[in-house]
């Protein structure tokens, strides 16, 4: 079938609009004999009937396996070069007490960047020594709370934080381990809003100021300097950016070693995943091997010992394990003039939208979609999956193909929504945030309750006055 004049160049017309691309969907998503989407042995129709829609669905076994795989891959590759790797799960991607338990049971630590994330990790029973604390504007209360809890490491993000952390550590009689976040000047190939290693941005210090900042840190008896930290961006598909960033960081790392110990180097995270069939991220195994080779090569060039290395993946662990189920409410064909004549696009509106997935509106992020409640032999048509909010930019999936008979009442599934969907969710237009349901071995259970209208009204102080 010829490409559609309204479709982006990367989107091919599928031979089968029911097919589930393995790279995009979690490992335990299939269709049963009736064509119904099944997650971990539970059908989409059962999930929708039990928990309603929209609903976030996490493939628990897949999440646990991805966490364990990341841990083993980096441990293996850095052991091979005479080093060790510490992996932090980036809680900002999605964090609740159950997910905190899944990743720590797989051997990972957790990175938090707010009081709420710290509270969730501690409530899950995670030992504070396995936590790292990020943030460009940590309050005095936040710092004090982390130090008092016995947090494993605090990432210093500005010069003002050095005496603040030192004072809190002194007050609590601790020697607090800290990292220093720096900007390597390397911009990974990603969306500008996701690039976090530019010099002109809010995170970290320029690399050329690292030596003075580390000398300041070392002047406090209550601080223990672990090493440099850098994050070059998000949704990164290859190792080139890490290669250049590591080379720059290790040059400064070597200089810092002349004045004291620098036991580790934190290269951040940002490993990408497939949201559509056009995405082709490097496998975790290949990334781990490539980055280990890079570090070993640079250390040999600089004639310096290979440090222990830390990483902070989040999306790569939890992103592919999630999908969001919606119910179709209306469909609407829209005709547009193109260079080759009139072409049509089918708008398919669902019962959620930008309140449960803000990424398309924030970043222009692309997603995929399939009918979840059945299969169809109808010819594929170009669709745009729209939300129900009073906002023209409320689009969940900008472009994909569905069977032409998609209709009100159908369930549709949007894959790869495990990361940055629930965590960015809002109550726009007073919609309650959906529940999160974990599925494993034929059992589905709520791990984060959805919000009701009563929950939303409970915060309205005007009701008390009345």
BELURKA-V72662 format. One record per pair of residues at least 24 apart in sequence whose C-alpha atoms are under 6 Angstrom apart, sorted by the first residue. I is the first residue (numbers start at 1). GAP is how many residues later the second one is. Records with the same first field share a line. If there is no record, write none. Layout:
I = GAP + GAP
This chain:
17 = 363 + 385 + 386
18 = 357
24 = 250 + 251
25 = 390
26 = 294 + 295
35 = 339 + 340
36 = 336 + 337 + 338
37 = 335
40 = 399 + 400 + 401 + 402
41 = 400 + 401
42 = 400
53 = 273
54 = 271 + 272 + 298 + 380
55 = 269 + 270 + 379 + 380
56 = 267 + 268 + 380
57 = 265 + 266 + 267 + 379 + 380 + 381
58 = 263 + 264 + 380
59 = 262 + 380
60 = 378 + 379 + 380
62 = 259
63 = 255 + 258
64 = 38
66 = 251
67 = 36 + 39 + 250
68 = 38
73 = 212
74 = 214
77 = 212
78 = 214
83 = 225
84 = 224
85 = 223 + 224 + 225
86 = 224
87 = 223 + 224 + 225
88 = 224
89 = 223 + 224 + 225
90 = 222 + 223 + 224
93 = 221 + 222 + 326 + 327
94 = 325 + 329
97 = 27
136 = 67
144 = 24
153 = 24 + 25
154 = 24
155 = 24 + 25
156 = 24
157 = 24 + 47
166 = 56 + 57
169 = 53
170 = 52
175 = 47 + 48
176 = 47 + 48
177 = 46 + 47 + 48
178 = 47 + 48
179 = 47 + 48 + 49
180 = 48 + 49
181 = 47 + 48 + 49
182 = 24 + 25 + 48
183 = 24
184 = 61
186 = 59
188 = 44 + 45 + 53
194 = 39 + 40
195 = 38
196 = 36 + 37
197 = 35
226 = 36 + 37 + 38
227 = 35 + 37 + 38
228 = 37
229 = 37
230 = 37 + 38
231 = 37
233 = 37
234 = 36
235 = 35 + 36 + 37
236 = 34 + 35 + 36
237 = 35 + 44 + 45
238 = 44
243 = 51
263 = 44
264 = 43 + 44 + 45
265 = 44
266 = 43 + 44 + 45
267 = 44
268 = 43 + 44
269 = 42 + 43 + 44
271 = 45
273 = 43
275 = 92 + 141
276 = 91 + 92
315 = 104
318 = 100 + 101
319 = 97 + 98 + 99 + 100
320 = 96
321 = 97
322 = 94 + 95 + 96
323 = 91 + 92 + 93 + 94
324 = 89 + 90
325 = 87 + 88
326 = 24 + 85 + 86
327 = 24 + 82 + 83 + 84
328 = 80 + 81 + 82
329 = 79
330 = 78
345 = 37 + 38
346 = 37
347 = 36 + 37
348 = 37 + 38
349 = 36 + 37 + 38
350 = 37
351 = 37
352 = 35 + 36
353 = 34 + 43
354 = 40
355 = 70 + 71 + 73
356 = 65 + 69
357 = 64
367 = 30
368 = 46
369 = 44 + 45
370 = 42 + 43
371 = 40 + 41
372 = 39 + 40 + 41
373 = 38
378 = 25 + 26
379 = 24 + 25
380 = 24
